Amino acid sequence: MKIEVDFEVIFKNKMPCIDLETNLYSKKDIILDSPKKNISLDLIVDKKDQLKISFKNKCDHEDNVIRLKKLKIDDIDLQHFIYEGKFYPAYNKEWYDKQVIKPPLYYRPGTEMRHTGVWILNITTPIWKMVMEQWLNDEGKNG
């Protein structure tokens, strides 16, 4: 399946590095080397799967941030689905231990990644059917 992701990236010296993966396939060590970055690749996707974006190299000495701006699978815009994804940070232990009020285990929506961690979105194929089922469920809740 064709996966297309748009990112906004903030960094000074250390360019963020991500992995983009499903349960069946992964593309490792993608460098986000510009303030706006589009990644487009073909991934093998299972019938019930997860799309994962792992932010691997958060630099504690600069405020580098990755923002997930757009997601398309097989040219179907999944804009409102990105808000269903959860970001699970892998907090720096020293920083975490200093926090009086502990931060959450995950963020939802989690489209802004400020820590090393993984963003996960559950997906099913075919994607058009997943979108239609969500639309029908939304209609039933609002009707």
ABEGO torsion letter per residue (X at the ends): XBBBBBBBBBBAABBBBBBBBBAABBBBGBBBABABBBBBBBBBBBABBBBBBBBAABBAABBBBBBBABBBBGGBBAAAAAAABBBBBBBBAAAAAABABBBBABBOBAABBABBEBBBBBBBOBAAAAAAAAAAAAAAAAX
